[in-house]
Amino acid sequence: MKNIFLFLFTLIIGNSFAQAPKGFTAMKDTTAFKSKMEAQSKLTTTMESDFTQEKYLSVMSENIISKGHFCFKKTNMLRWEYLTPYTYMIVINKDKMFIKDNGKVNKYDINSNKMFKSINEMMVATVQGNLLNSKDYKPKFYESDKFYLIELTPVQKATKDFLKNILLYINKNDYAVEKVKMTEPSDDYTSIDFSNRKTNQPIADEKFTVK
């Protein structure tokens, strides 16, 4: 559960859809939607939110529920912290990544490792809601009365080996990501619901340091 790669690639729910998911229809104007998402992303300098994560594993009788808090600050500063039922933290500060587990801190240089660089880009893009611009995924666009739903299917074989798709639920009122769900080829999945979101509020740089 606390394996870094399992977390990062099951975030940041699910089968690929041959037709619109239940409760959704095909999006009528994807060009306008993309423009509004891009504009909202440019206006967002900080973001902070609580989250509840649910992990489904077919080999377990009950889903695993965990809760935490995250902070984001432009440019490229992110803090993702589990608070219950265990403590675990990932911090990205520009070109550095820190992982704190059971009081032990490991530090990585993102630019010296292609895999960590890819992880960094994926996490930041997911938080900002612009993962749909990535060339590594093929998007499908849907909408309901309340949400836009973006289904992202990986195009690279290496990614397909551990990821079937990502679904992003985006609030129609403010274009903020309210839920992320990622499904693995086995149909195990992780979904994350965001709550108590604050946007463009001051966040001290100290939040993105680890001791």
C-alpha positions as CSV (number, residue, x, y, z in Angstrom):
1,M,0.0,0.0,0.0
2,K,2.8,2.3,0.8
3,N,4.9,1.3,-2.2
4,I,5.8,4.5,-4.0
5,F,5.1,3.3,-7.5
6,L,1.8,1.7,-6.5
7,F,0.7,5.0,-5.0
8,L,1.8,7.2,-7.8
9,F,0.4,5.1,-10.6
10,T,-2.9,4.4,-8.8
11,L,-3.8,7.9,-7.9
12,I,-4.1,9.8,-8.2
13,I,-11.5,4.9,-11.8
14,G,-13.4,1.2,-14.4
15,N,-13.2,-0.4,-17.7
16,S,-12.6,1.4,-21.0
17,F,-15.9,2.4,-22.3
18,A,-17.3,1.6,-25.8
19,Q,-20.0,4.1,-25.2
20,A,-20.7,6.9,-22.7
21,P,-20.7,5.8,-19.0
22,K,-24.0,5.6,-17.2
23,G,-25.3,9.0,-16.4
24,F,-23.0,10.7,-18.9
25,T,-23.3,11.7,-22.6
26,A,-20.6,12.5,-25.1
27,M,-19.3,16.1,-24.6
28,K,-20.8,18.5,-27.1
29,D,-17.9,21.0,-27.3
30,T,-14.5,19.7,-26.4
31,T,-12.7,22.7,-27.9
32,A,-14.5,25.1,-25.5
33,F,-13.9,22.7,-22.6
34,K,-10.1,22.5,-23.2
35,S,-9.9,26.3,-23.5
36,K,-11.6,26.8,-20.2
37,M,-9.5,24.2,-18.5
38,E,-6.3,25.8,-19.8
39,A,-7.5,29.3,-18.7
40,Q,-8.4,28.0,-15.2
41,S,-5.0,26.3,-14.9
42,K,-3.2,29.5,-15.7
43,L,-5.2,31.4,-13.0
44,T,-4.4,28.8,-10.3
45,T,-1.3,29.6,-8.4
46,T,-1.9,27.5,-5.3
47,M,-4.3,24.7,-4.3
48,E,-4.9,22.9,-1.0
49,S,-7.4,20.1,-0.2
50,D,-8.2,17.2,2.0
51,F,-8.6,13.8,0.3
52,T,-10.1,10.4,0.9
53,Q,-8.6,7.5,-0.9
54,E,-10.3,4.1,-1.5
55,K,-8.3,1.2,-2.8
56,Y,-10.0,-1.9,-4.2
57,L,-8.1,-5.2,-4.4
58,S,-9.8,-8.3,-5.6
59,V,-7.9,-10.4,-3.1
60,M,-9.2,-8.5,-0.1
61,S,-12.7,-8.7,1.4
62,E,-12.8,-4.9,2.2
63,N,-11.6,-1.8,0.5
64,I,-8.7,0.1,2.0
65,I,-9.6,3.6,3.1
66,S,-7.0,6.2,3.9
67,K,-7.2,10.0,4.3
68,G,-4.8,12.9,4.0
69,H,-4.0,16.4,2.8
70,F,-2.3,17.9,-0.2
71,C,-0.8,21.3,-1.2
72,F,0.2,22.6,-4.6
73,K,2.1,25.7,-5.5
74,K,3.4,26.9,-8.8
75,T,5.9,26.2,-10.1
76,N,6.3,22.5,-9.5
77,M,5.8,22.3,-5.8
78,L,3.6,19.5,-4.4
79,R,3.0,18.0,-1.0
80,W,1.0,14.8,-0.7
81,E,0.5,13.5,2.8
82,Y,-1.3,10.5,4.2
83,L,-2.5,11.1,7.8
84,T,-4.7,8.0,8.6
85,P,-4.5,5.1,9.1
86,Y,-0.7,5.6,8.6
87,T,1.6,8.5,8.0
88,Y,3.4,8.8,4.7
89,M,4.5,11.8,2.6
90,I,5.7,12.7,-0.9
91,V,7.0,16.2,-1.5
92,I,8.1,17.6,-4.8
93,N,10.1,20.8,-4.8
94,K,11.1,21.9,-8.3
95,D,13.7,19.3,-9.4
96,K,13.8,17.3,-6.1
97,M,11.5,14.6,-4.7
98,F,11.4,13.6,-1.1
99,I,9.6,10.5,0.4
100,K,9.1,10.3,4.1
101,D,8.1,6.9,5.5
102,N,8.2,6.0,9.2
103,G,10.4,9.0,9.9
104,K,12.9,8.1,7.3
105,V,13.5,10.6,4.4
106,N,14.8,9.6,1.0
107,K,15.8,12.3,-1.5
108,Y,15.8,12.0,-5.3
109,D,17.0,14.2,-8.2
110,I,14.0,14.2,-10.6
111,N,16.0,15.4,-13.7
112,S,18.6,12.6,-13.3
113,N,15.9,9.8,-13.5
114,K,13.5,9.6,-16.4
115,M,11.0,7.6,-14.4
116,F,10.9,10.1,-11.5
117,K,10.6,12.9,-14.1
118,S,7.6,11.2,-15.6
119,I,6.1,10.6,-12.2
120,N,6.5,14.3,-11.3
121,E,4.9,15.5,-14.5
122,M,2.0,13.1,-14.1
123,M,1.3,14.1,-10.5
124,V,1.4,17.9,-11.2
125,A,-0.7,17.5,-14.3
126,T,-3.3,15.5,-12.4
127,V,-3.6,18.1,-9.6
128,Q,-4.0,20.9,-12.1
129,G,-6.4,19.0,-14.3
130,N,-4.4,19.2,-17.5
131,L,-3.3,15.6,-17.8
132,L,-5.6,15.4,-20.8
133,N,-3.0,17.4,-22.8
134,S,-0.5,14.6,-22.4
135,K,0.6,12.8,-25.6
136,D,0.9,9.6,-23.5
137,Y,-2.9,9.2,-23.2
138,K,-5.8,9.0,-25.6
139,P,-8.7,11.1,-24.2
140,K,-12.5,10.6,-24.4
141,F,-14.8,13.4,-23.2
142,Y,-18.2,13.0,-21.5
143,E,-20.5,15.2,-19.4
144,S,-23.4,15.1,-17.0
145,D,-25.4,17.8,-15.3
146,K,-22.7,18.2,-12.6
147,F,-19.5,16.9,-14.0
148,Y,-17.2,16.7,-17.0
149,L,-15.7,13.2,-17.2
150,I,-12.4,12.6,-19.0
151,E,-11.3,9.0,-19.7
152,L,-7.6,8.7,-20.4
153,T,-6.3,5.5,-21.9
154,P,-2.5,5.0,-22.1
155,V,-1.0,4.6,-25.5
156,Q,2.5,3.5,-24.5
157,K,2.9,-0.3,-23.9
158,A,5.0,0.2,-20.8
159,T,2.1,2.1,-19.2
160,K,-0.5,-0.3,-20.4
161,D,1.2,-3.1,-18.5
162,F,0.1,-1.5,-15.2
163,L,-2.7,0.9,-16.1
164,K,-5.9,0.4,-17.9
165,N,-7.3,4.0,-17.7
166,I,-7.7,7.1,-15.6
167,L,-10.9,8.9,-15.1
168,L,-11.0,12.6,-14.1
169,Y,-14.3,14.0,-12.7
170,I,-14.2,17.8,-13.2
171,N,-16.7,20.1,-11.5
172,K,-18.7,22.1,-14.1
173,N,-18.9,25.2,-11.9
174,D,-15.2,25.8,-11.3
175,Y,-13.4,23.3,-13.5
176,A,-11.6,21.8,-10.5
177,V,-10.8,18.0,-10.4
178,E,-13.1,16.5,-7.7
179,K,-12.3,12.9,-8.2
180,V,-9.6,10.8,-9.8
181,K,-9.9,7.1,-10.4
182,M,-7.3,4.8,-11.9
183,T,-7.9,1.2,-12.9
184,E,-5.2,-1.4,-13.4
185,P,-5.3,-4.2,-16.0
186,S,-6.5,-6.6,-13.2
187,D,-9.5,-4.2,-12.6
188,D,-8.2,-3.3,-9.2
189,Y,-8.5,0.4,-8.7
190,T,-7.8,3.4,-6.6
191,S,-10.1,6.4,-6.3
192,I,-9.5,9.7,-4.6
193,D,-12.2,12.2,-3.7
194,F,-11.1,15.8,-2.9
195,S,-12.9,18.0,-0.3
196,N,-12.5,21.3,1.5
197,R,-10.5,22.7,-1.5
198,K,-8.9,26.1,-1.2
199,T,-7.5,27.9,-4.3
200,N,-5.1,30.8,-4.6
201,Q,-4.5,31.1,-0.8
202,P,-1.0,31.8,0.5
203,I,1.1,28.6,1.1
204,A,4.5,29.0,2.7
205,D,7.5,27.5,0.9
206,E,8.3,25.7,4.1
207,K,5.4,23.4,3.4
208,F,7.5,21.9,0.6
209,T,10.6,21.0,2.7
210,V,11.1,17.7,4.6
211,K,13.0,17.1,7.8
